[in-house]
Amino acid sequence: MNKKIGFTGVLGIGVVGLLAANVMIMSNLLTTEKEPAIPVSKEEATNYQTEAVVENYESDKAVGIYQSSGGFTYLAAQNTDGGIDNALEEGKRFMLSRPEVLPEKSKLSKAEVLEMSAKTLAQKFGLKKEDLTNFDYSLTSSKDSLGDDTLYWDIIYYPKNQSDFPKIYRLMSQINDETKEIRVFINYNSQEGSPLEHEIQEPKAKELAVSAIKQKYALTDETIGRFTVTSIFYVDYPSLKPDTHMWRIYLYPTNKEEYTEIGCYTAYLDAVSGEVIQLESAGDGIG
């Protein structure tokens, strides 16, 4: 059973801040640096989380803004009523329903942009250029939000039939209209399963994760006691460490009203060695 990845934040495609998930916790970025999540205060994150839950992900605004907030991590940790999958599906619908935005004046034509994008994505991710015809896409253009007036083209692709590309959730590219520099991104799907007999079992995985989180973020025993600990076992999580069985352990506030105070945390552990692969926090300076 393929499950889409829940994002701890949204990958901002370049400085234009184009919403790309998440969510969605966990994108492979083929550049030297990982893009930061769109900044959001803890107070705003809680508001977005509440809005999205109340509207059951039916509001484009709730989905778009909420997926860019730390609040998404909170709901992803609970994953109640298919929260992750619902949000990702709504995010996909939102992105594909956006009107196409073409610039009044540009050096590159729409045809040239799509050709460059397809060619580069195919080369980077081992696809054939014609494979991109089996993806739905949205195309927008905008000026650099930092004020240097640079025009960027942004294209997001989703498989028309997920079974044709089971490991790919989404492809993205951004092209600088002036320099023709292109950056490409990918979000993978992950696959859940159960640990083998020789692998670390859930109770031990939770113990190791809580210990690692407690140490890294200097959490007190009292703070730890205010979290509920949940887990997911992955037999494949390609966006983080391909071909590796791993545990994903979530710590989220038992009392959701405490989210803005204590945040939430995620740990990824190698299911064989117990090695901590990655730790994440949606809290700032919490101890």
C-alpha positions in Angstrom: 0.0 0.0 0.0 1.5 3.3 -1.1 1.1 6.1 1.3 2.1 9.7 0.5 4.6 11.5 2.6 3.5 13.9 5.2 5.5 17.1 5.1 6.8 19.0 8.0 6.5 22.1 6.0 6.2 23.4 2.5 9.1 23.4 0.1 9.2 27.0 -1.3 10.3 26.6 -4.9 12.8 29.4 -5.1 12.3 32.9 -3.7 8.9 33.3 -5.3 7.5 31.2 -2.5 5.4 28.9 -4.7 3.5 26.5 -2.5 4.6 23.0 -2.9 3.9 20.6 -0.1 4.4 20.0 2.6 3.6 19.2 3.1 4.4 17.4 3.1 7.1 16.8 4.9 10.6 15.7 3.1 11.5 16.6 -0.4 14.6 15.6 -2.3 16.1 18.8 -3.6 18.8 18.5 -6.2 20.7 21.6 -5.2 23.3 22.2 -2.6 20.9 23.6 -0.1 17.5 22.7 1.2 14.9 25.3 0.8 13.4 26.5 4.1 9.7 26.2 4.9 7.7 29.3 4.4 8.0 31.3 7.7 5.0 31.2 10.0 4.6 32.0 13.7 3.4 29.3 16.1 0.2 31.3 16.7 -0.5 31.4 13.0 0.2 27.8 12.6 -2.4 26.9 15.1 -4.9 29.1 13.4 -4.3 27.5 10.1 -4.5 24.0 11.6 -7.8 24.8 13.2 -9.2 26.3 9.9 -8.1 23.3 7.9 -9.7 20.8 10.3 -12.9 22.8 10.6 -13.3 23.0 6.8 -12.3 19.4 6.4 -9.7 20.4 3.7 -12.4 21.6 1.4 -11.1 25.2 1.3 -8.2 26.0 -1.1 -7.1 28.7 1.3 -7.1 26.4 4.3 -5.1 23.8 2.3 -2.6 26.1 0.7 -1.8 28.2 3.8 -2.1 25.4 6.2 0.3 23.2 4.3 2.9 25.9 4.6 2.6 26.0 8.4 4.1 24.0 11.2 0.5 23.1 12.1 0.5 20.5 9.3 3.1 18.5 11.3 0.7 18.3 14.2 -2.2 16.8 12.2 0.2 14.6 10.3 1.4 13.2 13.6 -2.2 12.3 14.5 -3.2 11.3 11.0 -6.8 11.0 12.1 -9.4 10.3 9.5 -6.8 10.0 6.8 -5.6 13.5 7.6 -2.4 13.3 5.6 -3.9 11.7 2.5 -6.9 14.1 2.5 -4.6 17.2 2.8 -2.3 16.0 0.0 -5.2 15.2 -2.3 -6.7 18.6 -1.7 -3.2 20.2 -2.2 -2.9 18.4 -5.5 -6.4 19.5 -6.6 -5.6 23.1 -5.5 -2.4 23.2 -7.5 -3.9 21.8 -10.7 -6.9 24.0 -10.5 -4.9 27.2 -10.4 -5.3 29.4 -13.5 -2.3 29.5 -15.9 -0.4 32.7 -15.4 1.7 33.8 -18.4 3.8 36.9 -18.3 3.0 39.9 -20.5 6.7 40.0 -21.6 9.3 37.3 -21.4 12.4 36.0 -23.1 11.2 32.4 -23.0 8.0 31.2 -24.6 5.6 28.8 -22.9 6.7 26.1 -25.3 10.4 26.6 -24.6 9.7 26.5 -20.8 7.8 23.2 -21.0 10.5 21.7 -23.3 13.3 22.7 -20.9 11.4 21.5 -17.9 10.6 18.1 -19.4 14.1 17.5 -20.7 15.8 18.4 -17.3 13.3 16.5 -15.2 13.8 13.4 -17.4 17.6 13.6 -17.1 17.7 14.2 -13.4 15.2 11.5 -12.4 15.7 8.8 -14.9 12.5 9.4 -16.9 11.9 9.6 -20.6 11.0 13.1 -21.8 7.7 11.7 -23.3 6.9 10.4 -19.8 5.9 13.9 -18.8 2.9 13.7 -21.2 1.5 11.3 -18.6 1.5 14.0 -16.0 -1.0 16.8 -15.3 0.7 20.1 -14.7 0.1 23.7 -13.6 2.2 26.5 -15.0 2.6 30.0 -13.4 5.0 32.8 -13.7 5.9 35.6 -11.2 8.5 38.2 -10.4 11.0 37.6 -7.6 9.4 38.5 -4.3 12.8 39.8 -3.0 12.5 42.8 -5.3 15.1 42.2 -8.0 12.3 42.0 -10.6 13.5 38.6 -11.9 10.8 36.6 -13.7 10.5 32.9 -12.8 8.5 30.1 -14.4 7.1 27.5 -12.1 5.8 24.1 -13.2 4.3 21.4 -11.0 3.5 17.9 -12.3 1.3 15.1 -10.9 1.0 11.6 -12.4 -2.3 11.2 -14.2 -2.3 7.6 -13.2 -0.5 6.9 -9.9 0.0 3.2 -10.8 2.2 4.3 -13.8 4.6 6.1 -11.5 4.0 4.5 -8.0 7.0 6.1 -6.4 6.5 9.7 -7.6 4.1 12.0 -5.8 5.1 15.2 -7.6 7.7 16.8 -9.8 8.5 20.5 -9.8 10.7 22.8 -11.8 11.6 26.5 -11.7 13.2 28.4 -14.6 14.8 31.8 -14.5 13.6 33.7 -17.5 16.7 35.8 -17.7 19.5 33.3 -17.2 17.5 30.1 -18.2 18.9 28.5 -15.0 16.6 25.6 -14.0 16.1 23.9 -10.6 14.2 20.7 -10.3 12.6 19.0 -7.3 10.8 15.7 -6.6 8.5 14.5 -3.9 8.3 10.7 -3.5 5.7 8.4 -2.2 6.5 6.1 0.7 5.4 2.5 1.4 4.3 1.4 4.8 4.8 -2.1 6.2 5.7 -4.1 9.3 9.1 -4.8 10.9 10.8 -8.2 10.3 11.6 -10.4 13.3 15.2 -9.3 13.5 14.4 -5.6 13.2 13.7 -3.2 16.0 10.1 -3.5 17.3 7.8 -0.6 18.0 8.3 -0.2 21.8 12.1 -0.1 21.5 11.8 2.3 18.5 9.7 4.7 20.5 12.1 4.5 23.4 15.1 5.3 21.2 13.2 8.1 19.4 12.0 9.8 22.6 15.5 9.6 24.1 17.1 11.2 21.0 14.5 14.0 20.8 14.8 14.6 24.5 18.5 15.0 24.2 18.7 17.1 21.1 16.0 19.5 22.1 16.7 19.6 25.8 13.2 18.6 26.7 12.4 18.0 30.4 10.6 14.8 31.6 7.6 16.9 32.4 7.4 18.2 28.8 7.9 14.7 27.4 5.0 13.5 29.5 2.7 15.9 27.7 3.1 14.2 24.4 1.4 11.3 22.7 3.8 9.0 20.9 2.7 7.4 17.6 4.6 5.5 14.9 4.7 4.4 11.3 7.0 1.7 9.9 8.2 2.2 6.4 9.6 -0.5 4.1 10.5 2.2 1.6 11.0 5.9 2.2 12.9 7.0 -0.9 12.8 10.8 -0.2 14.9 10.3 3.0 16.9 7.1 2.6 15.9 4.7 -0.2 15.8 1.0 0.3 15.9 1.3 4.1 13.4 0.0 6.6 12.8 2.7 9.1 10.5 3.8 11.9 8.9 7.3 11.9 8.1 8.3 15.4 5.8 11.3 16.1 5.5 13.2 19.4 2.4 15.5 19.4 0.7 17.2 22.3 -1.9 15.1 24.0 -3.8 18.3 24.6 -3.9 20.0 21.2 -4.3 23.4 22.9 -0.7 23.1 24.0 0.7 22.9 20.4 1.8 26.5 20.5 3.6 26.0 23.7 5.4 22.6 23.3 5.3 22.0 19.5 5.7 18.5 18.1 8.6 16.4 17.0 9.5 13.6 14.6 12.3 11.0 14.6 13.3 8.7 11.8 15.2 5.5 12.9 17.0 2.8 11.0 15.0 -0.3 11.8 18.0 -2.6 11.9 20.7 -0.5 13.7 18.5 1.9 15.6 20.6 4.8 14.1 18.8 8.2 14.1 18.5 9.1 10.5 16.8 12.5 11.1 15.1 14.5 13.8 12.6 17.3 13.2 10.8 19.9 15.3 7.9 22.1 14.7 8.7 24.0 17.9 11.1 26.9 18.5 13.2 27.0 21.6 11.0 24.7 23.6 12.5 23.0 26.6 
